[in-house]
Amino acid sequence: MSTESFESPRGEDIRAAPHAPSLAHGLVLPWFIALGSAVHRSLAAINWTWVGFANRRFNESLSLPEKLGGCESLSGAVRVYGAYCRTTLEQYEAAFAEFQQIGVSFAREAPAVGLVAVRITPSEQAYAARSRDPAARGSLS
């Protein structure tokens, strides 16, 4: 840290130093870095999962008309469409399971240091539930 001297309007010599980080700054900054890192990893995983899912669904949807065009009977078309529907459901289930896993892993990774349980007393609940406008009190009874 270097200091800088300058002259005040009253002619006094004043030294100024860069702002030194406080204790709170030292505790909060690593927490924000860890949280940002966890959020970044989760968003990247969500994007990767979403793009993969959309690509699989797109390819499946594009191949359906060709498969249906190759059918020679109604029962063959029903089998092809049934397989398409089963594949669709399986792909949706797999994608939702991946999204759920990403959410669970984010909940584990997100630093809980800054999270504090807050208790609201019954008197605070009653105060919060009261109407601020005296004209509104008793109007619904």
C-alpha atoms as one frame of an Amber mdcrd trajectory, in Angstrom:
protein
   0.000   0.000   0.000   1.414   3.300  -0.987   0.414   6.597   0.535  -0.032
   9.854  -1.274   0.576  13.327   0.143  -1.369  16.417  -0.763  -1.885  19.815
   0.753  -5.222  20.675   2.340  -6.926  24.045   1.820  -5.641  25.158   5.260
  -2.045  24.421   4.275  -1.679  21.204   6.280   0.134  18.200   4.888  -2.330
  15.293   4.615  -1.467  11.705   3.772  -4.023   9.454   2.119  -3.772   5.686
   1.871  -5.879   3.330  -0.218  -8.918   1.903   1.511  -7.974  -1.121   3.568
 -10.511  -3.939   3.438 -12.556  -4.350   6.590 -13.234  -7.585   8.441 -16.661
  -7.869   6.830 -15.105  -7.452   3.404 -12.691 -10.280   4.168 -15.537 -12.579
   5.219 -18.115 -11.695   2.578 -15.906 -11.649  -0.506 -14.917 -15.359  -0.357
 -18.562 -16.247   0.232 -19.638 -14.315  -2.875 -16.844 -15.906  -4.900 -17.904
 -19.389  -3.804 -21.546 -18.614  -4.503 -20.731 -17.181  -7.926 -18.670 -20.238
  -8.755 -21.509 -22.579  -7.752 -24.033 -20.551  -9.756 -21.727 -20.534 -12.786
 -21.243 -24.320 -12.672 -24.982 -24.889 -12.273 -25.906 -22.585 -15.149 -23.333
 -24.238 -17.389 -24.741 -27.673 -16.501 -28.313 -26.488 -17.135 -27.340 -25.060
 -20.520 -25.466 -28.222 -21.496 -28.391 -30.428 -20.451 -30.935 -28.240 -22.209
 -28.997 -28.123 -25.483 -28.481 -31.897 -25.446 -32.166 -32.513 -24.728 -33.311
 -30.098 -27.448 -30.906 -31.692 -29.944 -32.162 -35.217 -29.178 -35.806 -34.113
 -29.449 -35.131 -32.257 -32.702 -33.442 -35.284 -34.285 -36.240 -37.583 -33.118
 -38.918 -35.256 -34.487 -37.153 -34.913 -37.847 -36.819 -38.669 -38.264 -40.502
 -39.392 -37.523 -41.935 -38.463 -40.963 -39.366 -40.659 -42.713 -40.173 -43.598
 -40.441 -43.915 -43.086 -40.903 -43.459 -42.841 -44.676 -41.795 -46.240 -44.711
 -44.808 -47.948 -43.106 -46.967 -50.104 -45.375 -49.900 -50.631 -43.010 -51.811
 -48.797 -40.321 -50.534 -51.153 -37.622 -46.944 -50.381 -38.682 -47.620 -46.640
 -38.416 -49.164 -47.119 -34.972 -46.059 -49.075 -33.839 -43.712 -46.374 -35.159
 -45.722 -43.590 -33.528 -45.942 -45.564 -30.255 -42.154 -45.963 -30.245 -41.817
 -42.230 -30.929 -44.087 -41.409 -27.946 -42.194 -43.818 -25.647 -38.870 -42.283
 -26.692 -40.285 -38.802 -26.104 -41.403 -39.675 -22.581 -38.073 -41.335 -21.771
 -36.144 -38.302 -23.012 -38.300 -35.913 -20.978 -37.894 -38.064 -17.859 -34.137
 -38.203 -18.318 -33.884 -34.424 -18.870 -36.012 -33.611 -15.816 -33.971 -36.020
 -13.706 -30.778 -34.270 -14.859 -32.250 -30.845 -14.059 -33.262 -32.089 -10.631
 -29.764 -33.463 -10.018 -28.257 -30.117 -11.028 -30.518 -28.360  -8.518 -29.550
 -30.786  -5.749 -25.851 -30.396  -6.475 -26.236 -26.591  -6.496 -27.952 -26.747
  -3.111 -25.015 -28.765  -1.772 -22.363 -26.504  -3.331 -23.910 -23.143  -2.482
 -22.218 -21.855   0.636 -24.611 -21.672   3.542 -22.379 -19.357   5.565 -24.505
 -16.290   4.925 -27.834 -17.988   5.490 -29.231 -17.275   8.931 -32.438 -18.674
  10.335 -34.844 -15.920  11.327 -37.572 -16.447  13.871 -40.638 -14.247  13.866
 -42.342 -13.906  17.200 -46.135 -14.085  17.457 -46.305 -10.359  18.277 -44.319
  -9.574  15.100 -46.662 -11.794  13.093 -49.687 -10.003  14.528 -48.124  -6.628
  13.767 -47.382  -7.675  10.184 -50.911  -9.047   9.711 -52.603  -5.808  10.873
 -53.768  -3.444   8.199 -51.915  -0.130   7.977 -55.021   1.681   6.773 -57.529
   2.333   9.618 -60.403   2.690   7.119 -59.863  -0.871   5.896 -60.172  -2.402
   9.352 -63.483  -4.152   9.842 -64.668  -3.485   6.294 -64.930  -7.178   5.429
 -66.875  -8.194   8.541
